[in-house]
Amino acid sequence: MKKRSFQARLERVKKQGSLTTADLSILLRRPYHTIRGWLYPRRDRGCTDAYKPWGALGDEAERFLSAVEKAIEQRRGFPVPYALSPPERLRYVTRISHDLNGRLPKTHSAS
């Protein structure tokens, strides 16, 4: 089985979870423009591929993305309801983010 690229995984999560780029920004705890760079190539600079996260922050982004993928599979809060107003959607996605963060193992925990 071929391993999916980070960009392909993000696109799949976005579609299956009924998420916007702003929602992904909240869930992955990264600025909107960073998420946008992970999703879309910079064609104005001649790039054909979106960039992917790297280093310690990249490892954290991978962990968060894996948690979101698992939550979508288990239908824990996903897909995000379409009928939410913008403030309700923000609260809803923020709550999911906090729930997921509590379930993630800590990389530098004392235990």
Secondary structure, DSSP 4 states (H G I P E B T S, - for coil): -PPPPHHHHHHHHHHHTT--HHHHHHHHTS-HHHHHHHHS--GGGT-SS-----HHHHHHHHHHHHHHHHHHHTTSS-SPPTT--HHHHHHHHHHHHHHHHHHSPPTT---
